[in-house]
Amino acid sequence: MSTQMRTQERAAWRTIDSGQLLLIATAGLVVIVAITQVAAVGLEQAEVAVVFGVLIALGELFRMVMPGNREVAPIASAGGIGYALLVGIGPEGAPPDAPLGVAPAVHSPLQVVAVTAVGTLVGSLPHVAVGRTPRLDAMARRLFTVTAVALCFRPLLSLRLHWQVLLAMMGIVVIIACACEVMIAALIRAEAVRARFGIAMRDELKAKAALCAATSATAMLIAVATTVMGPAALLVFTAPILVTQFAFRRYAGVRATYLQTVRALSRVTEVGGYVETGHSRRVSRLSVAMGRELGMSEEELLHLEYAALMHDIGQLSLGDPIPGGATVLASPAEQRRIAELGAEVIRQTGVLDHVARIVERSSHPYRVEQSAQPQPAPDDGAGDASGSLHPPDAPERRPQAPPLASRIIKVANAYDDLVGDSGDRDRGAAVLERLRLDSAAEYDPAVVEALRRVVDRRPRL
């Protein structure tokens, strides 16, 4: 039992890659320096620091997980960036010679880091108490973004710039900081899931662009409003980002419900004895890993996962189940019938038409035979203006190869049908060789090669 526990601990530790470790270590070092400096010189404008610290803690308490397992805390980020951009704290208590008619915010960049770190830690304690382990890399990225804004913007206040210039600088600094945060997230994600950096960057931009824009706008609004109204402005101008967070949470919930429904639907064939237990899940995992190897985007991988989970649902129409559920052993006509019936079932959902097309083409061979090309239309006596029955420049219609997702599922399904849950690497190598020999017409050679790379990375049993 102790050996199993040690194995689980090592597996959990390996989920943090070198990029995440470097980011976490750097953030920890910055926090130590910031807290040490604040403890040495004291806390400037303590009441304001406490108010922003409470806002950050509440934001961490209500953090959420977006699609793609991305942990975000929009309210905490907006509070931290707003504190970094803070110029003044309302007209009350402003000295007579104050240039803006407000009490200037005199806290240092390191105080911003210290307040953000303490607020983040306090907001994470309830999650730890109920057993939800914090995502240290996500917390470190949020802290890094606030640190970058503070280090770039706070020194500008000593230049006594006009408000118009300050607002422009706020926007520029926030955009640069958000771009750096997205780039770091893309680098870590590319290393964690073995994706190409360009694809990971595109996925991160698509997933976070709207949320980054809302967070940045709210942070600037908090900074400006607090300068005019004082700390009370935080209660008023945090509402927009709160509404945005609820909208994103609902969207993430819908995505999670879709995936859970698809996974439950995929088990119908297993419960009915049509396929081996775990077949759909194994094909899904293989397909997603191969899709990453071949450079598919996150949205394409999601459709691929849905299709791979439900690729065998057409077997429910069979009177006599295929032995072992191995469709690779069935005739081509039977394979096509199963795929078409499964696609028709998926279309009944009304929201997964693209997934249905992937499943429908997953039984087609990679190279379509010339005999399968559509024949010319029969002579019905109707010609064109020149008297020719078919215009000479009319393009010849050629059958299209199945989409990449369909070709991936075809290879993954054939491999799992022949290997199953066996960990025998010799058996897997023999099946790979068989698929490679059949890749002249049946399987895509590039997809078979991607499968080989995925299988080679599996640990030996």
C-alpha positions in Angstrom: 0.0 0.0 0.0 2.8 2.4 0.8 4.4 1.7 -2.5 1.2 2.6 -4.3 0.9 5.8 -2.3 4.5 6.7 -3.2 3.8 6.0 -6.9 0.7 8.3 -6.8 2.8 11.1 -5.1 5.5 10.8 -7.8 2.8 10.9 -10.5 1.2 14.0 -9.0 4.6 15.7 -8.8 5.4 14.8 -12.5 2.3 16.8 -13.5 4.3 20.0 -12.8 6.7 20.4 -15.7 9.9 22.4 -15.7 8.3 25.5 -17.1 5.7 25.5 -14.3 8.4 24.9 -11.7 10.5 27.9 -13.0 7.4 30.1 -13.0 6.4 29.1 -9.4 10.0 29.5 -8.1 10.3 32.9 -9.7 7.0 34.1 -8.3 7.9 32.7 -4.8 11.2 34.6 -4.9 9.5 37.9 -5.9 6.9 37.4 -3.1 9.6 36.9 -0.5 11.4 40.0 -1.6 8.2 42.1 -1.6 7.0 41.0 1.8 10.5 41.5 3.3 10.7 45.0 1.9 7.2 45.9 3.1 7.9 44.5 6.6 11.1 46.7 6.7 9.6 50.0 5.7 6.0 49.6 6.8 2.7 49.5 5.0 1.8 52.7 3.1 -1.8 53.8 3.3 -2.8 50.7 5.2 -6.6 51.1 4.9 -6.5 51.2 1.1 -4.1 48.2 1.1 -6.5 46.2 3.3 -9.5 47.1 1.1 -7.7 45.9 -2.1 -6.4 42.9 -0.3 -9.9 41.9 0.7 -11.1 42.3 -2.9 -8.3 40.1 -4.1 -9.1 37.5 -1.5 -12.8 37.4 -2.5 -11.8 37.1 -6.1 -9.6 34.1 -5.3 -12.4 32.6 -3.3 -14.7 32.8 -6.3 -12.2 31.7 -8.9 -13.4 29.3 -11.6 -12.1 26.8 -14.1 -12.7 27.6 -17.8 -12.8 25.0 -20.6 -9.4 23.5 -21.2 -8.8 23.2 -17.5 -7.8 26.9 -17.2 -8.1 28.3 -13.7 -8.9 32.0 -13.7 -9.9 34.6 -11.0 -11.1 37.7 -12.9 -12.1 39.6 -9.8 -8.8 39.0 -8.1 -6.8 39.9 -11.2 -8.9 43.1 -11.7 -8.3 44.0 -8.0 -4.6 43.4 -8.2 -4.1 45.3 -11.5 -6.3 48.1 -10.3 -4.2 48.5 -7.1 -1.1 48.6 -9.3 -2.6 51.3 -11.5 -4.0 53.4 -8.6 -3.1 57.1 -8.9 -5.0 58.6 -5.9 -7.5 57.8 -3.2 -10.3 60.4 -3.5 -10.4 64.0 -2.5 -10.7 63.5 1.2 -7.5 64.2 3.1 -5.8 65.5 0.0 -3.0 68.0 0.8 -3.5 71.6 -0.4 -0.7 71.3 -3.0 -2.0 68.0 -4.4 -1.7 68.4 -8.3 -4.8 66.3 -9.0 -6.8 67.5 -6.0 -6.7 63.9 -4.5 -4.6 62.1 -2.0 -1.8 60.5 -4.1 -1.3 56.8 -3.9 2.3 56.5 -2.7 2.6 52.7 -2.3 5.5 51.0 -4.1 5.5 48.3 -6.7 6.7 45.8 -4.1 3.8 46.7 -1.8 1.4 45.9 -4.7 3.1 42.5 -5.0 2.9 41.8 -1.2 -0.8 42.8 -0.9 -1.7 40.7 -4.0 0.2 37.7 -2.7 -1.3 37.9 0.8 -4.8 38.4 -0.7 -4.3 35.4 -3.0 -3.1 33.2 -0.1 -6.0 34.2 2.2 -8.5 33.6 -0.6 -7.1 30.1 -1.3 -7.3 28.9 2.2 -11.0 28.0 2.0 -10.3 25.9 -1.1 -7.5 24.1 0.7 -9.7 23.5 3.7 -12.3 21.6 1.6 -9.6 19.6 -0.3 -9.3 21.6 -3.5 -5.6 21.8 -4.2 -4.6 25.2 -5.6 -3.2 25.5 -9.1 0.2 27.0 -8.2 1.1 27.8 -11.8 -2.2 29.7 -12.4 -1.7 31.7 -9.1 1.9 32.4 -10.2 0.7 33.7 -13.6 -1.8 36.0 -12.0 0.8 37.3 -9.6 3.3 37.8 -12.5 0.8 39.9 -14.4 0.2 42.2 -11.4 3.9 42.4 -10.8 4.6 43.4 -14.4 1.9 46.1 -14.3 3.2 47.5 -11.0 6.9 47.6 -12.0 6.0 49.3 -15.4 3.4 51.8 -14.2 4.2 52.9 -10.6 7.5 54.6 -11.6 5.6 56.7 -14.1 3.7 58.5 -11.3 6.8 60.4 -10.3 6.8 62.1 -13.7 3.5 63.9 -12.9 2.0 63.2 -16.3 -1.3 64.6 -17.4 -4.4 62.4 -17.0 -4.8 61.8 -20.7 -1.2 60.5 -20.8 -1.7 58.4 -17.7 -4.8 56.7 -19.1 -2.9 56.0 -22.3 0.0 54.5 -20.4 -2.5 52.4 -18.3 -3.9 50.9 -21.4 -0.5 50.2 -23.0 0.9 48.6 -19.8 -2.1 46.4 -19.2 -2.1 45.2 -22.8 1.6 44.3 -22.6 1.1 42.5 -19.3 -1.9 40.5 -20.6 0.1 39.5 -23.7 3.0 38.3 -21.5 0.6 36.3 -19.3 -1.0 34.7 -22.4 2.4 33.9 -23.8 3.6 32.3 -20.6 0.4 30.3 -20.4 0.9 29.1 -24.0 4.5 28.1 -23.3 3.5 26.1 -20.3 0.5 24.5 -22.0 2.6 23.6 -25.1 5.1 21.8 -22.8 2.4 20.1 -20.7 0.3 18.7 -23.5 3.1 18.4 -26.1 1.4 20.9 -28.5 3.0 23.3 -30.9 3.6 26.7 -29.4 1.9 28.5 -32.3 -1.2 26.4 -31.8 -1.1 26.7 -28.0 -0.8 30.5 -28.4 -3.8 30.7 -30.7 -5.8 28.6 -28.3 -4.9 30.7 -25.3 -5.8 33.9 -27.2 -9.1 32.5 -28.3 -9.9 31.3 -24.7 -8.7 34.3 -22.8 -9.0 37.3 -25.1 -12.5 38.3 -24.0 -11.8 37.7 -20.3 -8.5 39.6 -20.4 -10.3 42.6 -22.0 -13.0 42.6 -19.4 -10.5 42.2 -16.5 -8.2 45.0 -17.9 -11.1 47.4 -18.5 -12.4 46.7 -15.0 -9.0 47.2 -13.4 -8.6 50.6 -15.2 -12.1 51.6 -14.2 -11.4 50.7 -10.5 -8.2 52.7 -10.5 -9.8 55.8 -12.0 -13.0 55.6 -9.9 -11.0 55.1 -6.7 -9.0 58.2 -7.5 -12.2 60.2 -7.8 -14.5 58.5 -5.3 -12.2 56.7 -2.9 -12.3 53.1 -1.8 -16.1 53.0 -2.0 -15.8 52.8 -5.8 -14.6 49.2 -5.5 -18.1 48.1 -4.4 -19.7 49.8 -7.5 -17.3 49.0 -10.3 -16.6 45.4 -9.4 -20.1 44.5 -10.5 -19.4 44.3 -14.3 -16.6 41.8 -13.9 -18.7 39.8 -11.5 -21.5 39.5 -14.1 -18.9 38.6 -16.7 -17.5 35.9 -14.4 -21.0 34.4 -13.9 -21.4 34.3 -17.7 -18.1 32.5 -18.2 -19.0 30.1 -15.4 -22.2 29.2 -17.1 -20.5 28.7 -20.4 -17.9 26.4 -18.8 -20.8 24.5 -17.1 -22.5 24.0 -20.5 -19.3 22.7 -22.0 -18.8 20.3 -19.1 -22.4 19.1 -19.3 -21.9 18.3 -23.0 -18.8 16.3 -22.3 -20.4 14.4 -19.5 -23.5 13.6 -21.6 -21.3 12.4 -24.5 -19.3 10.2 -22.1 -22.4 8.7 -20.6 -23.9 8.1 -24.1 -20.6 6.4 -25.2 -21.0 3.8 -22.4 -24.3 2.5 -23.8 -22.4 0.2 -26.2 -20.2 -1.1 -23.3 -23.2 -1.8 -21.0 -25.0 -3.5 -23.9 -22.0 -5.8 -24.5 -21.4 -4.5 -28.0 -17.8 -3.3 -27.3 -15.2 -4.1 -24.7 -15.3 -2.1 -21.5 -13.2 1.0 -21.8 -12.9 0.8 -25.6 -14.5 4.2 -26.3 -12.4 6.0 -23.6 -9.2 4.4 -24.8 -9.9 5.4 -28.5 -10.8 8.9 -27.3 -7.5 9.3 -25.4 -5.5 7.9 -28.3 -7.3 10.2 -30.8 -6.8 13.4 -28.8 -3.1 12.6 -28.3 -2.7 11.9 -32.0 -4.6 15.1 -32.8 -2.1 17.1 -30.8 0.8 15.4 -32.6 -0.8 16.5 -35.9 -1.3 20.1 -34.8 -5.0 20.3 -34.3 -6.5 23.2 -32.4 -8.3 23.0 -29.1 -11.7 23.3 -30.7 -10.9 20.6 -33.2 -9.6 18.4 -30.4 -12.9 18.8 -28.6 -14.9 17.7 -31.7 -12.5 14.8 -32.1 -13.0 13.7 -28.5 -16.8 13.8 -28.9 -16.6 11.8 -32.1 -14.1 9.3 -30.8 -16.3 8.6 -27.7 -19.4 8.0 -29.9 -17.8 6.3 -32.9 -19.3 2.9 -32.1 -22.8 3.9 -31.1 -24.1 2.6 -34.5 -23.4 -0.9 -33.3 -26.6 -0.7 -31.3 -28.5 -1.3 -34.5 -26.8 -4.7 -35.0 -28.9 -7.8 -34.4 -25.9 -9.9 -33.6 -23.0 -8.0 -31.9 -19.5 -8.2 -33.6 -17.3 -10.6 -31.5 -15.4 -8.4 -29.1 -16.9 -5.3 -30.7 -13.9 -5.2 -33.1 -15.3 -3.3 -36.1 -11.9 -3.6 -37.8 -12.7 -7.2 -38.4 -16.1 -6.5 -40.0 -16.6 -6.1 -43.8 -16.2 -2.6 -45.3 -19.9 -2.4 -46.0 -20.7 -3.3 -42.4 -18.3 -0.7 -41.1 -19.8 2.0 -43.2 -23.4 1.0 -42.2 -22.4 1.2 -38.5 -20.8 4.6 -39.0 -23.8 6.0 -40.9 -26.3 4.8 -38.3 -24.1 6.2 -35.5 -23.9 9.6 -37.3 -27.7 9.6 -37.7 -28.1 9.0 -33.9 -25.7 11.9 -33.2 -27.6 14.2 -35.5 -30.7 13.7 -33.4 -29.1 15.8 -30.7 -29.4 18.9 -32.9 -26.1 20.4 -31.7 -23.4 18.0 -32.8 -23.8 17.9 -36.6 -20.0 18.4 -37.1 -19.3 15.5 -34.8 -21.8 13.4 -36.8 -19.9 14.1 -40.1 -16.7 13.0 -38.5 -18.2 9.7 -37.3 -19.9 9.1 -40.6 -16.6 9.4 -42.5 -14.5 7.4 -39.9 -15.2 4.2 -41.8 -14.0 5.4 -45.2 -10.5 4.4 -46.5 -7.8 7.0 -46.6 -7.3 6.7 -50.4 -10.6 6.6 -52.3 -10.4 4.3 -55.3 -10.8 5.8 -58.7 -13.7 3.5 -59.3 -15.5 5.3 -56.6 -15.5 8.5 -58.5 -19.0 9.7 -59.6 -19.8 8.8 -63.2 -20.7 11.4 -65.8 -24.4 12.2 -65.9 -26.4 10.2 -68.5 -27.2 11.8 -71.8 -30.7 13.3 -71.4 -30.6 15.2 -74.7 -30.0 18.5 -73.1 -26.8 20.4 -74.1 -25.3 23.8 -73.7 -25.5 26.6 -76.1 -22.5 25.2 -78.1 -24.2 21.9 -78.6 -21.9 20.1 -76.2 -23.5 17.9 -73.6 -20.8 18.8 -71.0 -18.8 22.0 -71.1 -15.1 21.2 -71.8 -13.9 23.4 -68.9 -16.1 21.8 -66.3 -13.9 20.6 -63.4 -13.9 16.8 -62.9 -15.4 16.0 -59.5 -13.1 13.8 -57.5 -14.0 12.1 -54.2 -12.5 13.8 -51.2 -10.5 12.0 -48.6 -12.1 11.8 -45.1 -11.3 14.7 -42.8 -8.3 14.4 -40.5 -10.5 13.7 -37.4 -12.1 10.8 -39.2 -8.8 9.4 -40.3 -7.5 9.7 -36.7 -10.5 7.8 -35.3 -10.1 5.1 -37.9 -6.5 4.4 -36.9 -7.1 4.7 -33.2 -10.1 2.4 -33.3 -8.2 -0.3 -35.4 -5.3 -0.2 -32.9 -7.5 -0.6 -29.9 -9.6 -3.3 -31.5 -6.5 -5.3 -32.0 -4.6 -4.4 -28.8 -7.3 -3.6 -26.3 -6.2 -2.8 -22.8 -3.1 -5.0 -23.1 0.2 -3.4 -22.0 2.3 -5.8 -24.2 4.5 -3.6 -26.2 5.5 -6.4 -28.6 1.8 -6.9 -29.5 1.4 -3.1 -29.9 4.4 -3.0 -32.2 3.0 -5.9 -34.3 -0.3 -4.1 -34.7 1.5 -0.8 -35.6 3.4 -2.7 -38.3 0.1 -4.1 -39.6 -1.4 -0.7 -39.8 1.7 0.7 -41.5 1.5 -2.0 -44.2 -2.2 -1.2 -44.8 -1.6 2.5 -44.9 -1.2 2.4 -48.7 -4.9 2.7 -49.1 -6.8 2.1 -45.8 -5.0 4.3 -43.2 -3.3 7.7 -43.4 0.5 7.1 -43.1 0.9 10.4 -41.2 -1.7 9.4 -38.7 -0.1 5.9 -38.2 3.2 7.6 -37.6 1.6 10.0 -35.0 0.1 6.9 -33.3 3.6 5.3 -33.2 5.0 8.4 -31.4 2.1 8.4 -28.9 2.5 4.7 -28.2 6.3 5.0 -27.8 5.8 7.7 -25.0 3.7 5.3 -22.9 5.4 3.9 -19.9 6.6 0.3 -20.1 4.7 -2.2 -17.9 
